[in-house]
Amino acid sequence: MSEGKVYLVGAGPGDPGLITVRGRDLVATADAIVYDALANPALLPSDAARAGRPELYFVGKRGGEKESASQEEINALLVKLAREGKRVVRLKGGDPLVFGRGSEEAQACNDAIIDFEIVPGVTAGIAAAAYAGIPVTHRGLAASVTFVTGHEDPTKPATQTDWRALAKVGGTIVIYMGVKTLARISEALIDAGMPAEIPAAAIQWGTHPKQKTSVATLATLAAKAEEQGITAPVITVIGWSVVLRDEISWFEKRPLFGRRIVVTRSAQQAGILSDKLRDLGADVLEMPATEIERLDLAPLRAAVERVDGFAWLVFTSQNAVAIFWELLLASGRDARALSGAKIAAVGPATAGVLLQHGIVVDVIPERFVAEALLESLRARNDVSGRTVLYVTAEGARDVLPAGLTEMGAHLVVIEAYTSTPSVSGASRLSRAIEAGKVNLVTFTSASSVKGYVEAVGPALAQRTPGASIGPQTSAAMREAGIEVRCEAKESTIDGLVASVLDGR
């Protein structure tokens, strides 16, 4: 067996978007990932996505945590996994070589004759400050920046940090992991001649949606941070550039900052809505309320084989389009096979998926519900007497089939998939609701309401108001006893996001 390789990858400071492209690609192709407490779990593949690969190893590495593995144990684990022939990603918060002990792990690999690579990451000392609106250098205010660990107590005789010299360097001082020793560090710097009134800031969970920033002076910061409940992990910035926070603070000013919003969509579709809410500052908790499971596709496969015999194809979901298209391609054909058919879609999301395949829909209603689609089809003279293929979900409402049959269409209805409740993330979500840490729950279908209620229980489900994508979803929410805080004017993801903003 050939030996593997260890990649020491900087995960960035917390915001999953700040990992490097190289780091992201390595995580996606790893056989094993060894990660610490400051690496955002969102960077790890989900259980459903990984299906046993990569292997995941949590090694803690937060100061004082009992479950943290020792550095020697981590070194041994990396060597062991590599010798088993695995591509091993050691995912470390921030940058692996900036107070990350990555160099010690590289030494261990070198000593064991294990091939390794170091992939830098965005360090928290720069990123947390930037997300707080504090530049670590600025013309006329700070021409240099010094990074220093706060683990060392300046009152102890043995220390590697010369606090007296540091006080005279000038520029900006960025302290990592020093919240417990902040009062003593501040006193040592002031005693060494640093002005007590120099601005200073403590940034908790920098770049995370729960970021919290305390601003004071060097003399008062420790007391103010304690008063405001600032606890580890914290980056402390000391220097005159802290005054610029009033002008260039941006992260904490986003419209949904500080709001915790639950996204209940199928695991395959949660990403778009979650990303839009995160871009607006929300702390998104994803709980796929439904999972998409395919049914027996033999009937649909047979329909695809004779697709040129259908005058109309009707789609009311992205899932139906995806499954149909997969079978179309598997049959050796592509969009050209649909040249003789007209296409109807219930809304722009479904139409958008079809457009990605080169199909422009012929009918899309102004209101994105089945009733409106029927109205649009009734206004035409080329539906009655024609053969219509309707690909749908198991248990879908019979509004369309009944209406099309009434119009005289020769209807073929094929149920291609079913939405089933998912228990993934339900316990975590239940704890958050019980603690009052959820502000809003978003729903994109009646089935997502059902899945949410089944996952957390009726009592908890009724504690938090919801945002609805449309009338049918709102009706399902009210039936479940969930307050409809807002409803999208347009039944799209953008419409849902807009309603959340309007109703905040």
N, C-alpha and C positions, 0 to 999 in steps of 0.2 A: 504494500500500500504506500502510495506517495504521501509525504507529509503535507499538511495544509499550510495556511498562512494566517497571520494575525494582522488585523487592520485596527489601529488605534484611531478612532473616529471622534471628532468633536461634534457633539449633538447640538451645539449652540446653547443659548441661555435659557430657553424655555419655549419661546414661540416656535412651533414646528416648521414655520416657513423660513427660519433662519439657518437651517442645516445647509451645508454646501451641496451642490449637485453631485459631486463625487461621493460625499457621505451618504446621500439618499440612495444612490445607485448601489453602493456596497450593502446597505441595509436590505435592499430589495433582493439581492443575490446571495445573501449569507446562508451558510449552513447552521451557524450558531451565533447568537447575539448575547453578549455579556454586558448588562447595562446597570447603571447606578441610579440612585434616587433622584438626581437632578436632570436626568435625561427624560424628556417628555414622553409619556407612554403612547401618545398619539403617533410617534414615529415608528412604533412597533407594528408589525402586521397583526391583524385581528386573528382570532382563533379560526374563524371561517376561512380567511384568506390563506393561512399558512398550512392548515391540515397536517400538523406535525412537523413542518419545516418552515422556518428554521427552529432549532431548539432555542428556548429562551432561558437565561440564567440571571436572576436578580441578585445583585451582590451588595445592595444597600449603599454604603459609603456616604451617609450623612452623619455628621459629628454627633457622638453620644448614642446612636441607635444601637440597640442590643442585637438587631438582626443583621447588622453590617458585617460582611465578611472581612477578615484581616487582609492586609495587602499581600501577605505571603500566600494566603489561600487563593486570592484572585490570580496572582502570578502563576501558581501551580495549575489552576483551572485552564488558563489560556494555553499553557504549554501542553496540557493533556489533550484538549480539544484539537489543537493543531496537529499533534502527533497521531490523532485518529483520522487525519486526512481532511479535516474540515476547513472551510473558509470561515474564519472567526472574526466577527466585528465586536470590538470592545467599545461600546457606545458610552461616551463620557460627557457629562454636562459641560457646556462652555467649550474651551479649547483644551485638548489633552495635556498640553505642556505649560499651561498657565495655572499654577496651583492645583493641577489635576493628577499629579503623580504618574502621568503617562510615561515620563522618561524612565521611571523605575520599572514599569511594565515592559518597555522596550529593552531595557538592560536584561531583564529576565529572559526575554525571547532570544536575545543575542547569546546569553550564556548557555541556553539550551539548544543553540544552533537552529532556531526556528525563524523562518523568513517573516518579516514584518514590514508594515508601511504605516506612516503617520499622516493622518489627514487632519489638517488644522480646522478649527471651528471658530465661530464668533464668540469671543470671550465676554462674560457677563459684565465685566468692568466697563466696557465700552457700550455694550448693547443696553444694559439697564439704564445707564445715564442718558443715552440717546432717547429711549422710550419715555424717560421722565422729562425730556426737554432740556437736558443739561449737556452741553458740549464739554468734553474733557480738555480740549484746547480751543482757544479763541484769540484772534489777533487783538493785542492790547490788554488782554486779561490773563491768559495762561499760555506760555510758550512751551511748556513741557508737562508731561504727566508721569506720575510714579505709581506703580502698582505694588501693593504690599499686603501681606497676609495679616489678618487681625487675630489669628489664633494665639500669637505670642503676647503674653502679658508684659507690658513695659515696666512693671514694678519688680519683676523678677530679675535677679542678677545675670542669669544666663539667657541671652537673646541674640538672634542673628540680625535683628533690626536696630539700627542706630537712630532712635527716635529724635535725638537732639540734632543730628545731622539732617534728618528728613525735614525737620521744622524750618531749616534754613535754605532748603533747595529752591523753594518757590514753586510756582506752577500749581497743578492740580494733583491732589493725592487721592487715590482710589483704594479703598480698603475692602478686601474680601473677607467674609466670614468673621466679622469682628463685632457683632452686635452685643455679645456678652461682655466684651472688654472695652466697649466704646467709651465709657466714662473715664476709665484709666488712660486710654490712648489720648483722649482729648486733653486730659490734665497734663500728660507728659509733653504733648506738643505745645501747649500754652506755656508750661514751665520752661520750655526750650526757646521761647521767644515768638511763637506764632500768635498773631493777634486773636484774642478771644472772640472778636466780633466778625471774623471771617465767615462767610456763608458756608453752610454744610447741609447735606441732605442724606437721609437714609432711605433706600429704595428696597422694599420687600417684594419678593417674587417678580423681579424685573422682567418685562416683556410678556408676562402672563396676563390673562384677563383679570386676575385678582391682584394686579400690581397696586401697591400702596406706597405713597411717597410722603415723607415727613421732612419739612424744611425748617431750619432754624440757624443758629450760629454754632461755631465750634464749641463754645462754652455751654450752650443750652440744648444741643441736639440729643444727647443721651437721655436727658430727662423727658424731652418732648416725645422721643421715639417710644419710651416706656409708657408714657401717658396715652399714646395713641395705639398701643398694643402691637408695635412693630416687633416681629420675631423672625428668626432665621427661616429661610435664607435671605440675607441682606447684603447689599452693596452700599458702602458709604462713600460719598464724594465730598471732598473738602477743597474749597477754592473759590475765587471770585467769579468764575464762570457760572456758578450755581445761580447767580442773580438773573441769568438769561432765561430761566425756567418760565418766568412770567410771560415772556414774549414767544417762546418757541415750544412750549408744552403742547403736545398733540395727541398722544396715545390715550390719555385719560379724559380728553375732551370729546371723544367720539360719541355719537348719540346714544348708543346702547351700552356704553361702558358701565360696568358694575351690575349689569342685568344678567341673570343666569336663565337661559332659555333652553328648554328641552326640544329636540328635534325628533319627531316620531315618523320616520319614513322607513321604507324597506331598506335593508342594508345596502342594496345595489344603488339606491337613489339618494341617500342622505347627503352626499358630499356637496352638491350645488347649494342647497339651502343652508347647510352649516357654514360653508365658506362665505356666503353673502352676509349672514348674521355676524360671523366673526370679523369680517371687514368693517362692520359698523360698531365693533367693540364688545359684542356680547360674549359671555362665557357660555359656550355651547356644550350641552351634555347630550350626546347622541344615544338614544335608545331605540333601535329599530323595533317599532311596534309590530311590524309584520315582516315575514320572510316570504320570498317568492319561490314557490315550488311548482315545477312543471308536472302536468298531468300526462296521461297517455297521449303521445303526439301522433299516433298512427292515423287518426282521422284528419288531422291538419296536414300531415305529410301527403295523404291521398288527395286532399283538396289542392295542395300546391302543385301536384303533378298535372292537374287539369285546370290550372289557374286561368288559362286563356278562355275558359268557358264561363267565367264570371264577368258580368257587366259592371258590377260595383264591388269594391272592397271597403269595409267599414272598420275603423280602429278607434277605440276609446281609451287606449292607454299606451304608454311607451313600452311596457312589458310585452303587450300583444305584438307590437311592431317588431321588437327585437327577436322574439321567438319565430314569427313568420319569416323574417328575413334570413335567419339562420337556416331554416329549412329550404328556402328558395335557393340560396347559394349551394346548399348541400345537394340539391337536385341538378346542379350544373348550369343554372341559369342566373340571370341578374335582372336589373331594372327593366331591361328591354322586354322581358316576358310580360310586363304589366302594361304595355303600350295600348292594348285594346280595352283596358278597364279604367273606370273613373274611381277616384279615391275620396273618401270622406273621413275627416278626423274631428274629434270632439273639441279639441283646443290646440293652442299654439305649441304646447310642449310636445304633444303627439305629432303634430305637423312638422315640428322642427326635427324630430328623429327621422321622419320620412325624407325630409329635405336633405339630410346628411347622406342618404342613399340615392340622391338624385331624383326624388319624386316630389313634385309640387302638387299639393292636394287640390282637388276640384271644389270641395265644399268644406267650409269651416264656419261654424255659427258665431254670431256676435257674443252670445252668452255661452260659456263653455260647459254646458250640461246636456244630457241626453235629450231632454225635451226640446231644447233649442236646435239641436242637430236634426231632429225629426221635422221641425218647422221648416228648416232650410231645404230638406229633401222633399217635403210636400209641395214646395213652391216650384218644383221641377216637373217636367213631363217625361223624364227618361228613367223613372224608377219603377213605376207600375208595370208588371209583366216581365221585369228583368230579374236575372239571377244575382243574388247578393250574398257575398261571403262576409260573415260577421265573426271576427276573432275576439274572444272575450275571456273573462275570468270566471271561474266556478262560482256560482251563487250571485252573479251580477244581477242588477235590477232588470226586470223584463220590459222596461219602457220601450227600448229600441226594437226588440223582436216583435212585441205586440203592435207597435206603430207601423213597422215596415210590412208586417203581414196584412194589416188593415189597409195599407196603401196598395196592396196587390202584388207586392214583390215576392219572388220565389226565394225564400230565405234559407240559407244554410248557416246554422249557428254552431261554432266549435269552441268549446271551453279548453283553453290551452294551458292555463295555470291556475293556481289557487294562492290566496294570501293567508298565511297561517301565523298565529300569534307567536312572537319570539320572547323568550325569557332572558335573552342576552342583555345584560346591564340592568335588569329589573331590580335586583337587590340594592345596587348602588343608588339607583334613582329613588327607590323607596326611602332609603336613609336620608337622602337630600331633601325629599318632600317633608318627611317627619321633622327634620331640623329647620324647616322654613327657609331653605336655601334655594328654592326654585321660584322664579318670578312669573314665568309664562311657559305654556306648552303649545307647540305648533302641531296642527293636524292638517294633512293633505288629502284625506279620504275618510269615508265612514269606517272603512276597515282598520285604519290606523287608530281611530277612536276606540274601536272594539278591542284591538290588540293592547292598547295602553291600559284600559280598564282591567283586562284580564291579567296583565302583567303586575300591576301595583295594587289592584283591588279597588272596589267602588269607593270606599271611604277615603282613601288617599287620593284617588283620581279627582274627587270633588273638591279637594283643598286648594287647588291651583287653577286660576283662569286659563283659558286657551285662546289661540288664534286660529281661525278657520280659513280654508282656501275657497269655500263656496257654500251655497245653501244646503246641499245634501249633507255635507260634513257638519255644518252648524246644527242641523236637525239631529244628527246622531249625538253630538255633544250635549245638546239640551236633554235628549232622552236619557243620557247617562248621568245627568245632573251636574255637568261641567259648565261653568260660566263661559259664555262666548264674549270675551273681552273685545275682540275685533274680528271682522270678516273681510276678506279680500274683495275689492270691487271688481277685479278681474281675476278669474280663477287660474292664476299662474303663480309660479314661485316668486317672480318679481312683484306680483300683486299682493301676495301674502306678506312679503317683506315690507312693502309699503304700508300695509295695514298695521303691522307691528310698530313701525315708526310713528304712525299717526296716533296709535292707541297707547303709547308708552307713558 
